[in-house]
């Protein structure tokens, strides 16, 4: 059985990631996946969005860690159009000046999905 592909959709809020991802998934028989859909940490997001940058980073690193396994299961059956990956976490926290040493905590498999 061949593995299906994962397409990462990255961009600023309102850029069309959701609209495009859903449309392409529908037209290709793939599946659209928003990174917070059904996520067990979703309810805690407001708390961490106001936390210090390093604490917020750890929360936003936990989100793609959980999602990695969810997306890997999905890709057994179809291509997955994934709205926001670990790349968003890196870009956002680099912009806020988080020290580069923190990014060493990101496992390589998250970049390679």
C-alpha positions in Angstrom: 0.0 0.0 0.0 1.4 3.4 -1.0 1.4 6.3 1.4 -0.6 9.3 0.5 0.9 12.8 0.7 0.6 15.5 3.2 0.3 19.1 1.9 1.1 21.8 4.4 -1.0 25.0 4.0 0.8 27.9 5.6 -0.1 31.6 5.6 -1.3 34.5 7.6 -4.8 34.6 9.0 -7.4 35.3 6.3 -5.1 34.2 3.4 -7.4 31.4 2.2 -5.8 28.3 3.8 -9.1 26.9 4.9 -11.0 27.8 1.8 -8.3 26.4 -0.5 -7.6 23.3 1.5 -11.2 22.3 1.7 -11.8 23.0 -2.0 -8.7 21.0 -3.2 -9.4 18.2 -0.8 -12.9 17.9 -2.1 -11.9 18.0 -5.7 -9.1 15.4 -5.3 -10.7 13.0 -2.8 -8.3 14.1 -0.1 -9.0 15.2 3.4 -8.8 18.7 4.9 -7.4 18.9 8.4 -7.3 22.0 10.5 -4.7 21.8 13.2 -7.1 22.5 16.2 -10.1 20.3 15.0 -10.9 18.1 18.0 -7.5 18.8 19.5 -7.4 17.9 23.2 -5.4 21.1 24.0 -7.8 23.5 22.1 -9.7 24.6 25.2 -6.4 25.8 26.8 -5.4 28.0 23.9 -6.6 31.3 25.4 -4.5 30.7 28.5 -1.3 30.1 26.5 -1.9 32.9 24.0 -1.3 35.4 26.8 1.6 33.4 28.4 5.3 34.4 28.1 6.8 33.5 24.7 8.7 30.5 25.9 5.7 28.9 27.6 3.5 29.8 24.6 6.1 28.1 22.4 5.9 24.8 24.4 2.1 24.8 24.0 2.3 25.4 20.3 4.9 22.7 20.0 2.6 20.2 21.7 -0.2 20.9 19.1 1.8 19.6 16.1 3.2 16.7 18.2 -0.3 15.4 18.8 -1.4 16.2 15.2 1.5 14.3 13.7 0.0 11.0 14.8 -3.5 12.0 13.8 -2.3 13.1 10.3 -0.2 9.9 9.8 -3.3 7.8 10.5 -5.3 9.9 8.0 -2.7 9.6 5.2 -3.2 5.9 5.1 -6.5 6.5 3.3 -6.0 9.7 1.4 -3.9 12.8 0.8 -4.2 15.3 3.6 -4.3 19.0 3.3 -3.0 20.2 6.6 -3.8 23.7 7.8 -0.9 25.0 9.8 2.1 22.8 10.8 5.1 23.3 13.0 6.4 25.8 10.5 3.8 28.3 11.7 5.0 27.8 15.3 8.6 28.5 14.3 7.8 31.6 12.2 5.5 33.0 14.9 8.0 32.5 17.7 11.0 33.7 15.8 9.1 36.9 15.0 8.6 37.3 18.8 12.3 36.9 19.4 12.4 33.5 21.0 16.0 32.3 21.4 17.0 29.9 18.7 18.0 27.2 21.3 14.3 26.6 21.9 13.9 25.4 18.3 16.2 22.5 19.0 13.3 21.0 20.9 11.4 20.4 17.7 11.8 16.8 16.5 12.9 16.4 12.9 9.9 14.2 12.1 7.6 17.2 12.5 9.5 19.0 9.7 9.5 15.9 7.5 5.8 15.0 7.6 
